């Protein structure tokens, strides 16, 4: 049984039996041990000698026809039907090479466009940084710090412990960092200067009434109003039962501009009402969360966000 594809070129359609293992191969109770299926053979082959002057493929086999493009004689083995036309192997290889050259040109053009977009983005980014630094030049240092930290935490605003874009901070505050990198645990600003500035720049009076102690020993506290910043320190509270770090402790600024620290017993409180006017928790600073809140309470204009990189 066969089908004639072209003169003297056939495809065998004789049914061929294929055997595969059945479900009963491992357990006879589940069914037959062998499952037999039939499908056509599908093998292509040539047969016979043409009448008259024979056409030969370059391989030496009698040809079944001519290539639709170059009109050269070709056999069934070294030709294929492409889009309804029989093409020899040489013409098909030529098409593949042309397609590869076209694909390479497209890839080179895409790479060129990507490089151009990157150069445009870098130029736009340089203009952005220059413009923002010029805008910040008119602010006092604490105001610059607060505005930059508000911008650097824009993508995680509202989080208890926001993620800071350290690269942006370093580029916009070069006078603080130089060529150094941003280290969130030990930022280079002075909290005393920030606290004094904020006490005069805040647009609303402090809403928290707190007891402020002068040192670690609990002497008679002073009652005063203060701004309390939840989770506003770079210092983290650690549970006595665990050595793992927890959330940042809360800090405050008195109405007179004094930097305040939460008592150890109040570190876990979101708004502690007992604060210290003496540092004892190490080299902590106002963190990004506190500085962002200060920028909002001082009604500082938000800085424009940097341009997004090209995709």
C-alpha positions as CSV (number, residue, x, y, z in Angstrom):
1,X,0.0,0.0,0.0
2,X,1.4,3.3,-1.0
3,X,0.6,6.8,-2.2
4,X,2.4,8.3,-5.3
5,X,3.7,11.8,-4.3
6,X,5.3,12.4,-7.6
7,X,6.3,10.2,-10.6
8,X,8.3,7.3,-9.2
9,X,8.2,8.9,-5.7
10,X,6.0,7.2,-3.1
11,X,5.0,7.2,0.5
12,X,4.4,3.8,2.1
13,X,0.9,3.6,3.8
14,X,1.1,-0.1,4.9
15,X,-0.2,-0.5,8.4
16,X,2.5,-1.2,10.9
17,X,1.7,-2.9,14.3
18,X,3.3,-1.3,17.3
19,X,3.2,-3.0,20.7
20,X,3.4,-1.3,24.1
21,X,3.2,-2.6,27.6
22,X,-0.3,-2.7,29.0
23,X,-1.6,-2.3,32.6
24,X,-1.4,-6.1,33.1
25,X,2.3,-6.2,32.4
26,X,3.0,-5.8,36.2
27,X,-0.3,-7.1,37.5
28,X,-2.4,-9.4,35.2
29,X,-5.6,-8.5,37.1
30,X,-5.4,-4.9,35.8
31,X,-5.9,-5.8,32.1
32,X,-3.9,-6.9,29.0
33,X,-0.2,-7.3,29.2
34,X,0.4,-5.9,25.7
35,X,-1.5,-3.2,23.8
36,X,-1.2,-3.3,20.0
37,X,-1.8,-0.2,17.8
38,X,-1.6,0.3,14.1
39,X,-0.5,3.3,12.1
40,X,0.8,3.9,8.5
41,X,4.4,3.3,7.8
42,X,5.0,6.8,6.4
43,X,8.4,6.0,4.7
44,X,9.2,7.9,1.5
45,X,11.1,6.1,-1.3
46,X,11.8,6.2,-5.0
47,X,11.2,3.4,-7.4
48,X,11.8,2.6,-11.1
49,X,13.7,4.2,-13.9
50,X,12.2,7.1,-15.9
51,X,11.4,6.8,-19.5
52,X,13.6,8.7,-22.1
53,X,16.5,10.8,-20.9
54,X,16.7,10.3,-17.1
55,X,17.1,13.3,-14.8
56,X,19.5,12.9,-12.0
57,X,19.9,14.7,-8.7
58,X,23.5,15.9,-7.9
59,X,23.6,13.0,-5.5
60,X,23.3,10.5,-8.3
61,X,19.7,9.4,-7.6
62,X,17.1,9.6,-10.3
63,X,15.2,12.9,-9.9
64,X,11.5,13.1,-9.1
65,X,11.2,16.7,-10.5
66,X,12.8,20.1,-10.7
67,X,13.3,22.8,-8.1
68,X,10.7,25.4,-8.5
69,X,13.3,28.2,-8.1
70,X,16.5,27.1,-9.7
71,X,14.9,24.5,-12.0
72,X,17.6,22.0,-11.1
73,X,16.8,18.3,-11.1
74,X,16.3,17.0,-7.5
75,X,15.4,13.7,-5.8
76,X,12.9,13.3,-3.1
77,X,15.5,12.9,-0.4
78,X,17.3,16.2,-1.2
79,X,14.2,18.3,-1.7
80,X,11.1,19.3,0.3
81,X,7.7,21.0,-0.3
82,X,7.9,24.6,1.0
83,X,4.7,26.6,0.7
84,X,3.4,24.2,-1.9
85,X,6.6,24.4,-4.0
86,X,9.3,21.8,-4.3
87,X,12.7,23.3,-3.4
88,X,16.1,21.7,-3.6
89,X,18.4,21.6,-0.6
90,X,20.6,24.4,-2.0
91,X,17.7,26.8,-2.4
92,X,16.5,26.0,1.1
93,X,19.9,26.6,2.6
94,X,20.1,29.9,0.7
95,X,16.7,30.9,2.3
96,X,18.0,29.9,5.7
97,X,21.1,32.1,5.3
98,X,19.1,35.0,4.1
99,X,16.7,34.6,7.1
100,X,19.7,34.5,9.5
101,X,21.2,37.7,7.9
102,X,17.8,39.5,8.2
103,X,17.5,38.3,11.9
104,X,21.0,39.6,12.6
105,X,20.2,43.0,11.1
106,X,17.0,43.2,13.2
107,X,18.9,42.3,16.4
108,X,21.6,44.8,15.6
109,X,19.0,47.5,15.1
110,X,17.3,46.6,18.3
111,X,20.6,46.8,20.2
112,X,21.3,50.2,18.6
113,X,17.9,51.5,19.7
114,X,18.4,50.1,23.2
115,X,21.8,51.8,23.5
116,X,20.3,55.1,22.2
117,X,17.5,54.8,24.8
118,X,20.1,54.2,27.5
119,X,22.2,57.2,26.5
120,X,19.0,59.4,26.5
121,X,18.0,58.1,29.9
122,X,21.5,58.7,31.4
123,X,21.5,62.3,30.0
124,X,18.0,62.8,31.4
125,X,19.0,61.4,34.7
126,X,22.1,63.7,34.9
127,X,19.8,66.7,34.2
128,X,17.4,65.5,36.8
129,X,20.1,65.2,39.5
130,X,21.5,68.6,38.6
131,X,18.1,70.2,38.7
132,X,17.2,68.7,42.1
133,X,20.5,69.6,43.6
134,X,20.0,73.2,42.4
135,X,16.5,73.1,44.0
136,X,18.0,71.8,47.3
137,X,20.7,74.5,47.3
138,X,18.3,77.0,48.8
139,X,17.4,74.8,51.8
140,X,19.2,74.5,55.1
141,X,21.0,71.1,55.5
142,X,18.3,69.5,57.8
143,X,15.5,70.4,55.3
144,X,17.6,69.0,52.4
145,X,18.0,65.7,54.3
146,X,14.3,65.4,55.1
147,X,13.2,66.2,51.5
148,X,15.7,63.7,50.0
149,X,14.7,60.9,52.5
150,X,11.0,61.5,51.7
151,X,11.8,61.0,48.0
152,X,14.1,58.0,48.6
153,X,11.3,56.2,50.4
154,X,8.5,57.0,48.0
155,X,8.2,53.5,46.7
156,X,7.6,52.0,50.2
157,X,5.8,54.9,51.8
158,X,3.5,53.8,54.7
159,X,5.7,50.9,55.7
160,X,6.9,50.5,59.3
161,X,10.5,50.1,58.1
162,X,10.7,51.6,54.6
163,X,13.3,50.6,52.0
164,X,15.6,53.5,51.2
165,X,17.0,54.2,47.7
166,X,20.6,54.6,48.9
167,X,22.0,55.5,45.5
168,X,19.6,58.4,45.1
169,X,20.4,59.7,48.6
170,X,24.2,59.6,48.0
171,X,23.8,61.5,44.6
172,X,21.5,64.2,46.0
173,X,23.5,64.7,49.2
174,X,27.1,64.6,48.0
175,X,28.3,67.1,50.7
176,X,27.4,64.4,53.3
177,X,28.5,61.3,51.6
178,X,31.3,62.3,49.2
179,X,32.2,59.0,47.4
180,X,30.9,56.9,50.3
181,X,27.8,54.6,50.1
182,X,24.6,55.0,52.1
183,X,24.6,53.0,55.3
184,X,21.2,53.1,56.9
185,X,22.4,52.0,60.3
186,X,24.9,55.0,60.6
187,X,23.8,57.9,58.4
188,X,26.1,60.9,58.6
189,X,23.6,63.6,59.7
190,X,23.6,65.2,63.2
191,X,20.3,64.6,65.0
192,X,20.8,67.6,67.2
193,X,20.8,69.9,64.2
194,X,17.8,68.2,62.7
195,X,15.8,68.4,65.9
196,X,16.6,72.1,66.4
197,X,15.6,72.9,62.9
198,X,12.4,70.8,63.0
199,X,11.1,72.5,66.2
200,X,11.1,75.8,64.4
201,X,10.0,74.5,61.0
202,X,7.0,72.3,62.0
203,X,3.7,73.8,60.9
204,X,1.7,72.3,63.8
205,X,2.5,72.2,67.5
206,X,3.5,68.8,69.1
207,X,0.5,66.7,69.9
208,X,2.1,64.3,72.5
209,X,2.4,65.1,76.2
210,X,5.4,63.1,77.6
211,X,7.5,62.8,80.7
212,X,11.1,63.5,79.9
213,X,13.8,62.1,82.2
214,X,17.3,63.7,82.2
215,X,19.2,60.3,82.3
216,X,19.0,56.6,82.8
217,X,18.2,56.9,86.4
218,X,14.6,57.9,86.8
219,X,14.8,61.3,88.5
220,X,11.9,63.6,88.6
221,X,10.7,64.0,85.0
222,X,9.8,67.2,83.2
223,X,6.4,67.3,81.7
224,X,6.4,68.7,78.2
225,X,5.0,68.4,74.7
226,X,6.9,66.6,72.0
227,X,6.6,65.2,68.6
228,X,6.9,61.4,68.8
229,X,8.0,59.4,65.7
230,X,7.0,55.8,65.7
231,X,9.8,53.4,64.7
232,X,11.9,56.5,64.0
233,X,15.3,55.4,65.1
234,X,18.1,53.4,63.4
235,X,18.4,51.5,66.7
236,X,16.3,48.3,66.8
237,X,14.6,46.9,69.9
238,X,15.8,43.4,70.7
239,X,13.6,41.0,72.7
240,X,15.3,39.6,75.9
241,X,14.2,36.2,74.8
242,X,15.6,36.4,71.3
243,X,18.8,37.7,69.7
244,X,17.0,38.5,66.4
245,X,16.4,42.1,65.5
246,X,12.9,43.5,65.7
247,X,11.3,46.8,64.7
248,X,13.0,50.2,65.2
249,X,12.4,52.0,68.5
250,X,10.4,55.2,68.7
251,X,12.1,58.6,69.2
252,X,10.9,62.2,69.7
253,X,11.7,65.9,69.6
254,X,10.7,68.2,72.4
255,X,8.9,71.5,71.8
256,X,12.2,73.2,72.6
257,X,14.1,71.2,69.9
258,X,15.7,68.6,72.1
259,X,16.4,65.1,70.7
260,X,14.6,62.5,72.8
261,X,15.0,58.7,73.2
262,X,12.5,56.1,74.3
263,X,13.1,54.3,77.6
264,X,14.1,50.7,77.3
265,X,10.8,49.7,78.9
266,X,8.8,51.6,76.2
267,X,10.7,50.5,73.1
268,X,7.9,48.2,72.1
269,X,5.3,51.0,72.4
270,X,4.2,52.7,69.3
271,X,3.8,56.1,71.1
272,X,5.8,56.0,74.3
273,X,5.0,58.6,77.0
274,X,8.3,58.2,78.8
275,X,11.4,59.6,77.0
276,X,15.0,60.4,77.8
277,X,17.0,63.6,77.0
278,X,20.3,61.7,77.2
279,X,21.5,59.2,74.6
280,X,22.2,55.7,75.9
281,X,21.3,53.3,73.1
282,X,24.4,53.7,71.0
283,X,25.1,55.6,67.8
284,X,21.5,55.7,66.6
285,X,20.1,58.4,64.3
286,X,16.7,59.5,63.0
287,X,15.9,56.9,60.3
288,X,14.2,57.4,57.0
289,X,10.7,57.0,58.5
290,X,11.2,59.8,61.0
291,X,12.8,62.2,58.5
292,X,10.0,61.6,56.0
293,X,7.4,62.4,58.7
294,X,9.4,65.6,59.5
295,X,9.3,66.7,55.9
296,X,5.5,66.3,55.9
297,X,5.0,68.0,59.2
298,X,7.2,70.9,58.1
299,X,5.2,71.2,54.8
300,X,8.3,70.9,52.7
301,X,7.5,70.6,49.0
302,X,8.1,67.0,47.7
303,X,10.9,66.6,45.2
304,X,10.1,65.3,41.7
305,X,10.7,61.6,41.2
306,X,13.6,60.5,39.0
307,X,13.0,59.3,35.5
308,X,12.4,55.6,35.1
309,X,15.0,53.5,33.3
310,X,14.1,52.2,29.8
311,X,12.8,48.7,29.6
